[in-house]
Amino acid sequence: MQNSKAFLHVEAMARAGTSGEKKVSPQPFTLVFKQLNRCIVAGTIATGVRKVARIYQTNNMGEADVRVAIVQRGNADLLVHRAASRGLATGDAQWFITRERQDATASVYFTSQGFAQLTICFVDQAGEAGWTRPHRLKGCLSHGGS
């Protein structure tokens, strides 16, 4: 009698679309963390979409995606040019600084060189902007978008 009840229970679960086993599916926040980790470790994978860097400056270190220090040109990992408009911000080195957090592709917190994950120097010409050396954050400041 006990076995037939168990069989009926399993049969009912099968009809309902469940199996008594726990299905393990990755949670959305786990996927986002894995993507962010892959981005930081390996750099963003090229998708054929134009990469844009819309940067939001936060006043809270805990909210920032990246801690940044402004240094002299010779010590900078990245030479940054401030784009005049959203459409001109391409790649990691052309930043459009936005006031809207939800529009940003990355949020930065400006700090001292000792706490910084990335050192930058602002340059006047767009042609001068770019990475000066290999860096683990390459490709992580800009994401596909318009």
N, CA, C and O atoms as a GROMACS GRO file, in nm:
protein
  584
    1MET      N    1   0.082  -0.118   0.000
    1MET     CA    2   0.000   0.000   0.000
    1MET      C    3   0.088   0.126   0.000
    1MET      O    4   0.059   0.223  -0.069
    2GLN      N    5   0.194   0.122   0.078
    2GLN     CA    6   0.286   0.235   0.088
    2GLN      C    7   0.350   0.263  -0.048
    2GLN      O    8   0.362   0.379  -0.088
    3ASN      N    9   0.392   0.156  -0.122
    3ASN     CA   10   0.457   0.172  -0.252
    3ASN      C   11   0.361   0.231  -0.354
    3ASN      O   12   0.402   0.312  -0.437
    4SER      N   13   0.234   0.192  -0.351
    4SER     CA   14   0.139   0.244  -0.449
    4SER      C   15   0.112   0.392  -0.423
    4SER      O   16   0.090   0.467  -0.518
    5LYS      N   17   0.111   0.435  -0.296
    5LYS     CA   18   0.093   0.577  -0.267
    5LYS      C   19   0.212   0.657  -0.319
    5LYS      O   20   0.196   0.765  -0.375
    6ALA      N   21   0.332   0.602  -0.300
    6ALA     CA   22   0.451   0.670  -0.348
    6ALA      C   23   0.449   0.679  -0.500
    6ALA      O   24   0.486   0.781  -0.557
    7PHE      N   25   0.405   0.570  -0.566
    7PHE     CA   26   0.397   0.570  -0.712
    7PHE      C   27   0.297   0.675  -0.760
    7PHE      O   28   0.324   0.748  -0.856
    8LEU      N   29   0.182   0.683  -0.695
    8LEU     CA   30   0.080   0.780  -0.733
    8LEU      C   31   0.132   0.923  -0.713
    8LEU      O   32   0.104   1.012  -0.793
    9HIS      N   33   0.207   0.943  -0.607
    9HIS     CA   34   0.264   1.075  -0.580
    9HIS      C   35   0.363   1.114  -0.690
    9HIS      O   36   0.360   1.227  -0.739
   10VAL      N   37   0.450   1.022  -0.728
   10VAL     CA   38   0.549   1.047  -0.833
   10VAL      C   39   0.478   1.069  -0.966
   10VAL      O   40   0.517   1.156  -1.043
   11GLU      N   41   0.374   0.990  -0.993
   11GLU     CA   42   0.300   1.004  -1.118
   11GLU      C   43   0.230   1.141  -1.123
   11GLU      O   44   0.230   1.206  -1.228
   12ALA      N   45   0.172   1.185  -1.012
   12ALA     CA   46   0.105   1.315  -1.007
   12ALA      C   47   0.205   1.429  -1.028
   12ALA      O   48   0.175   1.527  -1.097
   13MET      N   49   0.324   1.416  -0.969
   13MET     CA   50   0.426   1.519  -0.987
   13MET      C   51   0.474   1.522  -1.132
   13MET      O   52   0.502   1.630  -1.186
   14ALA      N   53   0.483   1.406  -1.196
   14ALA     CA   54   0.525   1.401  -1.336
   14ALA      C   55   0.422   1.472  -1.424
   14ALA      O   56   0.459   1.542  -1.518
   15ARG      N   57   0.293   1.452  -1.395
   15ARG     CA   58   0.189   1.520  -1.472
   15ARG      C   59   0.194   1.670  -1.449
   15ARG      O   60   0.165   1.749  -1.539
   16ALA      N   61   0.230   1.710  -1.330
   16ALA     CA   62   0.235   1.852  -1.296
   16ALA      C   63   0.363   1.918  -1.348
   16ALA      O   64   0.379   2.040  -1.339
   17GLY      N   65   0.454   1.838  -1.402
   17GLY     CA   66   0.576   1.894  -1.457
   17GLY      C   67   0.690   1.902  -1.357
   17GLY      O   68   0.790   1.968  -1.384
   18THR      N   69   0.677   1.838  -1.244
   18THR     CA   70   0.786   1.837  -1.146
   18THR      C   71   0.828   1.695  -1.121
   18THR      O   72   0.750   1.602  -1.138
   19SER      N   73   0.951   1.677  -1.082
   19SER     CA   74   1.001   1.544  -1.053
   19SER      C   75   1.035   1.543  -0.906
   19SER      O   76   1.092   1.651  -0.900
   20GLY      N   77   1.037   1.508  -0.820
   20GLY     CA   78   1.068   1.525  -0.678
   20GLY      C   79   1.209   1.572  -0.655
   20GLY      O   80   1.243   1.607  -0.542
   21GLU      N   81   1.292   1.573  -0.759
   21GLU     CA   82   1.430   1.620  -0.743
   21GLU      C   83   1.434   1.771  -0.754
   21GLU      O   84   1.354   1.833  -0.825
   22LYS      N   85   1.527   1.827  -0.682
   22LYS     CA   86   1.544   1.972  -0.689
   22LYS      C   87   1.616   2.006  -0.819
   22LYS      O   88   1.723   1.952  -0.849
   23LYS      N   89   1.557   2.096  -0.893
   23LYS     CA   90   1.623   2.142  -1.015
   23LYS      C   91   1.712   2.258  -0.978
   23LYS      O   92   1.668   2.352  -0.911
   24VAL      N   93   1.835   2.252  -1.020
   24VAL     CA   94   1.929   2.358  -0.989
   24VAL      C   95   1.946   2.444  -1.113
   24VAL      O   96   2.006   2.402  -1.212
   25SER      N   97   1.891   2.563  -1.106
   25SER     CA   98   1.910   2.657  -1.217
   25SER      C   99   1.979   2.780  -1.160
   25SER      O  100   1.947   2.823  -1.049
   26PRO      N  101   2.072   2.835  -1.234
   26PRO     CA  102   2.144   2.951  -1.182
   26PRO      C  103   2.051   3.069  -1.162
   26PRO      O  104   1.967   3.098  -1.247
   27GLN      N  105   2.067   3.135  -1.050
   27GLN     CA  106   1.988   3.254  -1.020
   27GLN      C  107   2.041   3.370  -1.105
   27GLN      O  108   2.158   3.372  -1.141
   28PRO      N  109   1.954   3.467  -1.138
   28PRO     CA  110   1.999   3.579  -1.221
   28PRO      C  111   2.120   3.652  -1.164
   28PRO      O  112   2.210   3.689  -1.239
   29PHE      N  113   2.124   3.673  -1.032
   29PHE     CA  114   2.238   3.744  -0.975
   29PHE      C  115   2.366   3.663  -0.986
   29PHE      O  116   2.475   3.720  -0.996
   30THR      N  117   2.355   3.529  -0.985
   30THR     CA  118   2.472   3.445  -1.002
   30THR      C  119   2.528   3.460  -1.143
   30THR      O  120   2.649   3.468  -1.162
   31LEU      N  121   2.438   3.465  -1.243
   31LEU     CA  122   2.483   3.482  -1.380
   31LEU      C  123   2.551   3.617  -1.400
   31LEU      O  124   2.654   3.626  -1.466
   32VAL      N  125   2.493   3.722  -1.343
   32VAL     CA  126   2.552   3.854  -1.355
   32VAL      C  127   2.690   3.856  -1.290
   32VAL      O  128   2.784   3.913  -1.346
   33PHE      N  129   2.703   3.794  -1.172
   33PHE     CA  130   2.832   3.790  -1.104
   33PHE      C  131   2.934   3.716  -1.190
   33PHE      O  132   3.048   3.761  -1.204
   34LYS      N  133   2.894   3.602  -1.248
   34LYS     CA  134   2.987   3.526  -1.331
   34LYS      C  135   3.030   3.606  -1.453
   34LYS      O  136   3.147   3.603  -1.491
   35GLN      N  137   2.935   3.680  -1.514
   35GLN     CA  138   2.970   3.762  -1.629
   35GLN      C  139   3.064   3.875  -1.590
   35GLN      O  140   3.160   3.902  -1.661
   36LEU      N  141   3.038   3.940  -1.476
   36LEU     CA  142   3.124   4.047  -1.429
   36LEU      C  143   3.263   3.993  -1.398
   36LEU      O  144   3.363   4.055  -1.433
   37ASN      N  145   3.269   3.878  -1.332
   37ASN     CA  146   3.397   3.817  -1.299
   37ASN      C  147   3.474   3.783  -1.426
   37ASN      O  148   3.594   3.809  -1.434
   38ARG      N  149   3.406   3.726  -1.526
   38ARG     CA  150   3.472   3.692  -1.651
   38ARG      C  151   3.523   3.819  -1.719
   38ARG      O  152   3.632   3.820  -1.776
   39CYS      N  153   3.444   3.925  -1.712
   39CYS     CA  154   3.482   4.052  -1.772
   39CYS      C  155   3.608   4.107  -1.706
   39CYS      O  156   3.701   4.151  -1.774
   40ILE      N  157   3.611   4.105  -1.575
   40ILE     CA  158   3.726   4.159  -1.503
   40ILE      C  159   3.850   4.074  -1.526
   40ILE      O  160   3.960   4.127  -1.542
   41VAL      N  161   3.834   3.943  -1.528
   41VAL     CA  162   3.949   3.854  -1.542
   41VAL      C  163   4.000   3.849  -1.686
   41VAL      O  164   4.120   3.858  -1.709
   42ALA      N  165   3.909   3.836  -1.782
   42ALA     CA  166   3.952   3.811  -1.918
   42ALA      C  167   3.930   3.927  -2.014
   42ALA      O  168   3.976   3.921  -2.128
   43GLY      N  169   3.864   4.031  -1.974
   43GLY     CA  170   3.831   4.139  -2.066
   43GLY      C  171   3.702   4.107  -2.139
   43GLY      O  172   3.666   3.990  -2.152
   44THR      N  173   3.633   4.207  -2.186
   44THR     CA  174   3.506   4.186  -2.254
   44THR      C  175   3.527   4.117  -2.387
   44THR      O  176   3.619   4.151  -2.461
   45ILE      N  177   3.443   4.021  -2.417
   45ILE     CA  178   3.449   3.950  -2.544
   45ILE      C  179   3.385   4.038  -2.651
   45ILE      O  180   3.277   4.094  -2.629
   46ALA      N  181   3.449   4.051  -2.764
   46ALA     CA  182   3.396   4.135  -2.871
   46ALA      C  183   3.267   4.075  -2.924
   46ALA      O  184   3.262   3.956  -2.955
   47THR      N  185   3.163   4.155  -2.935
   47THR     CA  186   3.034   4.106  -2.982
   47THR      C  187   2.995   4.167  -3.115
   47THR      O  188   2.889   4.133  -3.169
   48GLY      N  189   3.075   4.255  -3.168
   48GLY     CA  190   3.040   4.321  -3.293
   48GLY      C  191   2.955   4.444  -3.270
   48GLY      O  192   2.926   4.518  -3.364
   49VAL      N  193   2.914   4.469  -3.147
   49VAL     CA  194   2.836   4.587  -3.112
   49VAL      C  195   2.933   4.697  -3.071
   49VAL      O  196   3.034   4.670  -3.006
   50ARG      N  197   2.903   4.820  -3.110
   50ARG     CA  198   2.989   4.931  -3.073
   50ARG      C  199   2.990   4.946  -2.922
   50ARG      O  200   2.885   4.951  -2.859
   51LYS      N  201   3.107   4.952  -2.864
   51LYS     CA  202   3.123   4.965  -2.720
   51LYS      C  203   3.120   5.112  -2.680
   51LYS      O  204   3.185   5.195  -2.744
   52VAL      N  205   3.046   5.144  -2.575
   52VAL     CA  206   3.037   5.281  -2.528
   52VAL      C  207   3.070   5.285  -2.379
   52VAL      O  208   3.040   5.192  -2.305
   53ALA      N  209   3.132   5.395  -2.338
   53ALA     CA  210   3.166   5.413  -2.197
   53ALA      C  211   3.088   5.532  -2.144
   53ALA      O  212   3.124   5.648  -2.169
   54ARG      N  213   2.982   5.504  -2.070
   54ARG     CA  214   2.906   5.608  -2.002
   54ARG      C  215   2.936   5.591  -1.854
   54ARG      O  216   2.900   5.490  -1.793
   55ILE      N  217   3.001   5.689  -1.797
   55ILE     CA  218   3.055   5.679  -1.662
   55ILE      C  219   2.973   5.764  -1.565
   55ILE      O  220   2.938   5.879  -1.593
   56TYR      N  221   2.944   5.704  -1.452
   56TYR     CA  222   2.876   5.775  -1.344
   56TYR      C  223   2.973   5.786  -1.227
   56TYR      O  224   3.031   5.685  -1.185
   57GLN      N  225   2.992   5.906  -1.175
   57GLN     CA  226   3.080   5.925  -1.059
   57GLN      C  227   2.996   5.915  -0.932
   57GLN      O  228   2.902   5.992  -0.912
   58THR      N  229   3.030   5.819  -0.848
   58THR     CA  230   2.959   5.801  -0.722
   58THR      C  231   3.042   5.857  -0.607
   58THR      O  232   3.165   5.862  -0.614
   59ASN      N  233   2.974   5.898  -0.503
   59ASN     CA  234   3.043   5.949  -0.384
   59ASN      C  235   3.059   5.842  -0.277
   59ASN      O  236   3.107   5.871  -0.167
   60ASN      N  237   3.018   5.721  -0.308
   60ASN     CA  238   3.023   5.610  -0.213
   60ASN      C  239   3.110   5.499  -0.271
   60ASN      O  240   3.078   5.445  -0.377
   61MET      N  241   3.218   5.466  -0.204
   61MET     CA  242   3.310   5.364  -0.254
   61MET      C  243   3.241   5.229  -0.272
   61MET      O  244   3.275   5.153  -0.363
   62GLY      N  245   3.145   5.197  -0.185
   62GLY     CA  246   3.076   5.069  -0.193
   62GLY      C  247   2.988   5.054  -0.315
   62GLY      O  248   2.961   4.942  -0.358
   63GLU      N  249   2.941   5.164  -0.372
   63GLU     CA  250   2.856   5.160  -0.491
   63GLU      C  251   2.934   5.151  -0.620
   63GLU      O  252   2.879   5.117  -0.725
   64ALA      N  253   3.062   5.180  -0.615
   64ALA     CA  254   3.142   5.191  -0.737
   64ALA      C  255   3.175   5.055  -0.796
   64ALA      O  256   3.198   4.957  -0.724
   65ASP      N  257   3.178   5.050  -0.929
   65ASP     CA  258   3.226   4.932  -1.000
   65ASP      C  259   3.379   4.930  -1.000
   65ASP      O  260   3.441   4.824  -0.993
   66VAL      N  261   3.437   5.049  -1.010
   66VAL     CA  262   3.583   5.062  -1.018
   66VAL      C  263   3.629   5.181  -0.934
   66VAL      O  264   3.568   5.288  -0.937
   67ARG      N  265   3.737   5.160  -0.859
   67ARG     CA  266   3.801   5.270  -0.786
   67ARG      C  267   3.913   5.326  -0.875
   67ARG      O  268   4.000   5.252  -0.921
   68VAL      N  269   3.909   5.456  -0.897
   68VAL     CA  270   3.998   5.520  -0.994
   68VAL      C  271   4.079   5.630  -0.927
   68VAL      O  272   4.028   5.705  -0.844
   69ALA      N  273   4.206   5.639  -0.965
   69ALA     CA  274   4.293   5.749  -0.920
   69ALA      C  275   4.338   5.827  -1.042
   69ALA      O  276   4.372   5.769  -1.145
   70ILE      N  277   4.339   5.959  -1.029
   70ILE     CA  278   4.390   6.045  -1.136
   70ILE      C  279   4.538   6.070  -1.106
   70ILE      O  280   4.574   6.120  -1.000
   71VAL      N  281   4.622   6.036  -1.203
   71VAL     CA  282   4.767   6.045  -1.185
   71VAL      C  283   4.830   6.118  -1.304
   71VAL      O  284   4.761   6.155  -1.398
   72GLN      N  285   4.961   6.136  -1.297
   72GLN     CA  286   5.035   6.194  -1.409
   72GLN      C  287   5.034   6.096  -1.526
   72GLN      O  288   5.020   5.975  -1.508
   73ARG      N  289   5.050   6.150  -1.644
   73ARG     CA  290   5.042   6.070  -1.767
   73ARG      C  291   5.134   5.947  -1.766
   73ARG      O  292   5.092   5.840  -1.810
   74GLY      N  293   5.255   5.962  -1.719
   74GLY     CA  294   5.350   5.851  -1.720
   74GLY      C  295   5.313   5.736  -1.628
   74GLY      O  296   5.360   5.624  -1.648
   75ASN      N  297   5.229   5.760  -1.528
   75ASN     CA  298   5.189   5.656  -1.433
   75ASN      C  299   5.051   5.598  -1.462
   75ASN      O  300   5.007   5.508  -1.390
   76ALA      N  301   4.984   5.646  -1.564
   76ALA     CA  302   4.846   5.606  -1.590
   76ALA      C  303   4.836   5.473  -1.664
   76ALA      O  304   4.915   5.443  -1.754
   77ASP      N  305   4.738   5.393  -1.624
   77ASP     CA  306   4.705   5.270  -1.697
   77ASP      C  307   4.623   5.303  -1.820
   77ASP      O  308   4.633   5.236  -1.924
   78LEU      N  309   4.540   5.406  -1.808
   78LEU     CA  310   4.446   5.444  -1.915
   78LEU      C  311   4.448   5.595  -1.934
   78LEU      O  312   4.436   5.671  -1.838
   79LEU      N  313   4.464   5.637  -2.059
   79LEU     CA  314   4.453   5.778  -2.093
   79LEU      C  315   4.309   5.801  -2.139
   79LEU      O  316   4.263   5.735  -2.233
   80VAL      N  317   4.239   5.893  -2.074
   80VAL     CA  318   4.096   5.912  -2.096
   80VAL      C  319   4.069   6.048  -2.159
   80VAL      O  320   4.126   6.149  -2.119
   81HIS      N  321   3.982   6.047  -2.260
   81HIS     CA  322   3.934   6.172  -2.320
   81HIS      C  323   3.786   6.183  -2.288
   81HIS      O  324   3.710   6.088  -2.310
   82ARG      N  325   3.744   6.298  -2.237
   82ARG     CA  326   3.602   6.321  -2.208
   82ARG      C  327   3.529   6.354  -2.336
   82ARG      O  328   3.557   6.455  -2.400
   83ALA      N  329   3.437   6.268  -2.374
   83ALA     CA  330   3.359   6.289  -2.496
   83ALA      C  331   3.256   6.399  -2.472
   83ALA      O  332   3.197   6.409  -2.365
   84ALA      N  333   3.236   6.482  -2.573
   84ALA     CA  334   3.143   6.594  -2.562
   84ALA      C  335   2.998   6.548  -2.564
   84ALA      O  336   2.910   6.616  -2.511
   85SER      N  337   2.973   6.434  -2.626
   85SER     CA  338   2.836   6.383  -2.633
   85SER      C  339   2.836   6.232  -2.616
   85SER      O  340   2.939   6.166  -2.628
   86ARG      N  341   2.719   6.181  -2.588
   86ARG     CA  342   2.700   6.038  -2.567
   86ARG      C  343   2.744   5.956  -2.689
   86ARG      O  344   2.800   5.848  -2.674
   87GLY      N  345   2.717   6.007  -2.807
   87GLY     CA  346   2.750   5.935  -2.929
   87GLY      C  347   2.898   5.926  -2.959
   87GLY      O  348   2.941   5.839  -3.035
   88LEU      N  349   2.977   6.013  -2.901
   88LEU     CA  350   3.121   6.012  -2.924
   88LEU      C  351   3.197   5.923  -2.826
   88LEU      O  352   3.317   5.901  -2.842
   89ALA      N  353   3.129   5.872  -2.726
   89ALA     CA  354   3.194   5.789  -2.624
   89ALA      C  355   3.207   5.646  -2.675
   89ALA      O  356   3.111   5.569  -2.669
   90THR      N  357   3.325   5.611  -2.724
   90THR     CA  358   3.348   5.476  -2.775
   90THR      C  359   3.465   5.412  -2.702
   90THR      O  360   3.566   5.477  -2.675
   91GLY      N  361   3.451   5.286  -2.672
   91GLY     CA  362   3.557   5.212  -2.605
   91GLY      C  363   3.577   5.256  -2.462
   91GLY      O  364   3.500   5.336  -2.409
   92ASP      N  365   3.680   5.203  -2.399
   92ASP     CA  366   3.710   5.235  -2.259
   92ASP      C  367   3.769   5.374  -2.241
   92ASP      O  368   3.759   5.431  -2.132
   93ALA      N  369   3.830   5.429  -2.344
   93ALA     CA  370   3.907   5.551  -2.329
   93ALA      C  371   3.830   5.680  -2.359
   93ALA      O  372   3.877   5.788  -2.324
   94GLN      N  373   3.716   5.671  -2.422
   94GLN     CA  374   3.635   5.788  -2.452
   94GLN      C  375   3.517   5.787  -2.356
   94GLN      O  376   3.421   5.712  -2.376
   95TRP      N  377   3.523   5.868  -2.253
   95TRP     CA  378   3.420   5.868  -2.149
   95TRP      C  379   3.317   5.977  -2.171
   95TRP      O  380   3.351   6.093  -2.195
   96PHE      N  381   3.191   5.939  -2.162
   96PHE     CA  382   3.083   6.036  -2.149
   96PHE      C  383   3.038   6.026  -2.004
   96PHE      O  384   2.986   5.922  -1.962
   97ILE      N  385   3.056   6.132  -1.928
   97ILE     CA  386   3.021   6.129  -1.786
   97ILE      C  387   2.876   6.172  -1.771
   97ILE      O  388   2.839   6.284  -1.808
   98THR      N  389   2.795   6.082  -1.718
   98THR     CA  390   2.651   6.105  -1.705
   98THR      C  391   2.614   6.134  -1.560
   98THR      O  392   2.683   6.093  -1.467
   99ARG      N  393   2.505   6.206  -1.543
   99ARG     CA  394   2.454   6.235  -1.409
   99ARG      C  395   2.351   6.131  -1.366
   99ARG      O  396   2.308   6.130  -1.250
  100GLU      N  397   2.312   6.044  -1.456
  100GLU     CA  398   2.209   5.944  -1.429
  100GLU      C  399   2.273   5.806  -1.407
  100GLU      O  400   2.335   5.752  -1.499
  101ARG      N  401   2.259   5.751  -1.289
  101ARG     CA  402   2.319   5.622  -1.254
  101ARG      C  403   2.270   5.510  -1.346
  101ARG      O  404   2.348   5.424  -1.387
  102GLN      N  405   2.140   5.512  -1.378
  102GLN     CA  406   2.083   5.404  -1.459
  102GLN      C  407   2.130   5.407  -1.604
  102GLN      O  408   2.119   5.306  -1.674
  103ASP      N  409   2.182   5.520  -1.651
  103ASP     CA  410   2.234   5.529  -1.788
  103ASP      C  411   2.378   5.484  -1.800
  103ASP      O  412   2.428   5.466  -1.911
  104ALA      N  413   2.446   5.466  -1.690
  104ALA     CA  414   2.590   5.439  -1.690
  104ALA      C  415   2.622   5.294  -1.724
  104ALA      O  416   2.548   5.202  -1.688
  105THR      N  417   2.734   5.275  -1.792
  105THR     CA  418   2.788   5.141  -1.814
  105THR      C  419   2.883   5.102  -1.701
  105THR      O  420   2.910   4.984  -1.681
  106ALA      N  421   2.933   5.202  -1.628
  106ALA     CA  422   3.019   5.176  -1.513
  106ALA      C  423   3.012   5.295  -1.418
  106ALA      O  424   2.999   5.410  -1.462
  107SER      N  425   3.021   5.267  -1.290
  107SER     CA  426   3.028   5.375  -1.193
  107SER      C  427   3.167   5.375  -1.131
  107SER      O  428   3.223   5.270  -1.100
  108VAL      N  429   3.223   5.494  -1.115
  108VAL     CA  430   3.359   5.505  -1.063
  108VAL      C  431   3.359   5.590  -0.937
  108VAL      O  432   3.277   5.679  -0.918
  109TYR      N  433   3.455   5.559  -0.852
  109TYR     CA  434   3.480   5.636  -0.730
  109TYR      C  435   3.624   5.683  -0.737
  109TYR      O  436   3.716   5.602  -0.745
  110PHE      N  437   3.643   5.813  -0.736
  110PHE     CA  438   3.778   5.868  -0.742
  110PHE      C  439   3.840   5.865  -0.602
  110PHE      O  440   3.782   5.914  -0.506
  111THR      N  441   3.958   5.807  -0.594
  111THR     CA  442   4.025   5.785  -0.467
  111THR      C  443   4.175   5.807  -0.483
  111THR      O  444   4.222   5.850  -0.589
  112SER      N  445   4.249   5.777  -0.379
  112SER     CA  446   4.395   5.791  -0.386
  112SER      C  447   4.454   5.674  -0.466
  112SER      O  448   4.388   5.573  -0.488
  113GLN      N  449   4.577   5.690  -0.507
  113GLN     CA  450   4.643   5.588  -0.587
  113GLN      C  451   4.658   5.456  -0.511
  113GLN      O  452   4.657   5.349  -0.572
  114GLY      N  453   4.671   5.463  -0.380
  114GLY     CA  454   4.686   5.342  -0.300
  114GLY      C  455   4.562   5.254  -0.298
  114GLY      O  456   4.573   5.131  -0.290
  115PHE      N  457   4.444   5.313  -0.304
  115PHE     CA  458   4.319   5.238  -0.302
  115PHE      C  459   4.267   5.206  -0.442
  115PHE      O  460   4.172   5.129  -0.456
  116ALA      N  461   4.326   5.263  -0.544
  116ALA     CA  462   4.273   5.254  -0.680
  116ALA      C  463   4.296   5.117  -0.743
  116ALA      O  464   4.398   5.052  -0.722
  117GLN      N  465   4.197   5.077  -0.822
  117GLN     CA  466   4.210   4.957  -0.906
  117GLN      C  467   4.262   4.997  -1.044
  117GLN      O  468   4.318   4.914  -1.117
  118LEU      N  469   4.242   5.124  -1.079
  118LEU     CA  470   4.278   5.174  -1.211
  118LEU      C  471   4.331   5.316  -1.196
  118LEU      O  472   4.274   5.397  -1.123
  119THR      N  473   4.440   5.346  -1.267
  119THR     CA  474   4.492   5.483  -1.266
  119THR      C  475   4.469   5.542  -1.404
  119THR      O  476   4.494   5.478  -1.506
  120ILE      N  477   4.421   5.667  -1.406
  120ILE     CA  478   4.391   5.733  -1.534
  120ILE      C  479   4.454   5.871  -1.538
  120ILE      O  480   4.491   5.929  -1.435
  121CYS      N  481   4.465   5.922  -1.660
  121CYS     CA  482   4.506   6.060  -1.683
  121CYS      C  483   4.415   6.114  -1.792
  121CYS      O  484   4.402   6.051  -1.898
  122PHE      N  485   4.353   6.228  -1.769
  122PHE     CA  486   4.268   6.289  -1.870
  122PHE      C  487   4.356   6.359  -1.973
  122PHE      O  488   4.450   6.430  -1.938
  123VAL      N  489   4.324   6.338  -2.101
  123VAL     CA  490   4.398   6.399  -2.211
  123VAL      C  491   4.304   6.486  -2.294
  123VAL      O  492   4.182   6.467  -2.291
  124ASP      N  493   4.361   6.581  -2.368
  124ASP     CA  494   4.281   6.676  -2.445
  124ASP      C  495   4.237   6.622  -2.580
  124ASP      O  496   4.129   6.658  -2.628
  125GLN      N  497   4.317   6.539  -2.642
  125GLN     CA  498   4.288   6.489  -2.776
  125GLN      C  499   4.236   6.345  -2.773
  125GLN      O  500   4.289   6.261  -2.701
  126ALA      N  501   4.132   6.319  -2.850
  126ALA     CA  502   4.075   6.185  -2.856
  126ALA      C  503   4.175   6.083  -2.909
  126ALA      O  504   4.173   5.966  -2.869
  127GLY      N  505   4.263   6.126  -2.998
  127GLY     CA  506   4.363   6.036  -3.055
  127GLY      C  507   4.466   5.987  -2.954
  127GLY      O  508   4.527   5.882  -2.974
  128GLU      N  509   4.485   6.061  -2.847
  128GLU     CA  510   4.581   6.022  -2.744
  128GLU      C  511   4.524   5.920  -2.647
  128GLU      O  512   4.600   5.850  -2.579
  129ALA      N  513   4.393   5.909  -2.641
  129ALA     CA  514   4.327   5.824  -2.542
  129ALA      C  515   4.348   5.676  -2.573
  129ALA      O  516   4.351   5.635  -2.689
  130GLY      N  517   4.362   5.597  -2.467
  130GLY     CA  518   4.377   5.453  -2.483
  130GLY      C  519   4.454   5.392  -2.367
  130GLY      O  520   4.504   5.461  -2.279
  131TRP      N  521   4.462   5.260  -2.370
  131TRP     CA  522   4.535   5.187  -2.266
  131TRP      C  523   4.685   5.203  -2.290
  131TRP      O  524   4.732   5.194  -2.403
  132THR      N  525   4.759   5.226  -2.183
  132THR     CA  526   4.903   5.241  -2.196
  132THR      C  527   4.977   5.110  -2.171
  132THR      O  528   5.093   5.095  -2.209
  133ARG      N  529   4.909   5.015  -2.109
  133ARG     CA  530   4.967   4.884  -2.077
  133ARG      C  531   4.855   4.783  -2.060
  133ARG      O  532   4.740   4.822  -2.040
  134PRO      N  533   4.885   4.655  -2.067
  134PRO     CA  534   4.780   4.555  -2.043
  134PRO      C  535   4.722   4.570  -1.902
  134PRO      O  536   4.795   4.598  -1.807
  135HIS      N  537   4.591   4.551  -1.890
  135HIS     CA  538   4.526   4.570  -1.761
  135HIS      C  539   4.409   4.473  -1.751
  135HIS      O  540   4.344   4.442  -1.851
  136ARG      N  541   4.381   4.425  -1.631
  136ARG     CA  542   4.273   4.328  -1.610
  136ARG      C  543   4.134   4.388  -1.630
  136ARG      O  544   4.038   4.313  -1.650
  137LEU      N  545   4.120   4.519  -1.626
  137LEU     CA  546   3.990   4.584  -1.645
  137LEU      C  547   3.965   4.626  -1.789
  137LEU      O  548   3.864   4.689  -1.819
  138LYS      N  549   4.055   4.591  -1.879
  138LYS     CA  550   4.039   4.630  -2.019
  138LYS      C  551   3.909   4.573  -2.074
  138LYS      O  552   3.886   4.453  -2.068
  139GLY      N  553   3.825   4.660  -2.126
  139GLY     CA  554   3.697   4.619  -2.184
  139GLY      C  555   3.582   4.621  -2.086
  139GLY      O  556   3.468   4.598  -2.126
  140CYS      N  557   3.607   4.648  -1.961
  140CYS     CA  558   3.501   4.642  -1.859
  140CYS      C  559   3.432   4.775  -1.834
  140CYS      O  560   3.327   4.777  -1.768
  141LEU      N  561   3.484   4.883  -1.883
  141LEU     CA  562   3.420   5.013  -1.861
  141LEU      C  563   3.317   5.043  -1.967
  141LEU      O  564   3.224   5.121  -1.944
  142SER      N  565   3.332   4.983  -2.083
  142SER     CA  566   3.238   5.005  -2.192
  142SER      C  567   3.165   4.876  -2.222
  142SER      O  568   3.220   4.767  -2.210
  143HIS      N  569   3.039   4.890  -2.259
  143HIS     CA  570   2.956   4.774  -2.293
  143HIS      C  571   2.879   4.806  -2.419
  143HIS      O  572   2.868   4.922  -2.458
  144GLY      N  573   2.827   4.702  -2.482
  144GLY     CA  574   2.748   4.723  -2.602
  144GLY      C  575   2.627   4.810  -2.574
  144GLY      O  576   2.562   4.793  -2.470
  145GLY      N  577   2.597   4.899  -2.661
  145GLY     CA  578   2.482   4.986  -2.642
  145GLY      C  579   2.487   5.104  -2.734
  145GLY      O  580   2.577   5.116  -2.818
  146SER      N  581   2.391   5.191  -2.718
  146SER     CA  582   2.389   5.309  -2.806
  146SER      C  583   2.397   5.434  -2.723
  146SER      O  584   2.397   5.544  -2.778
   0.00000   0.00000   0.00000
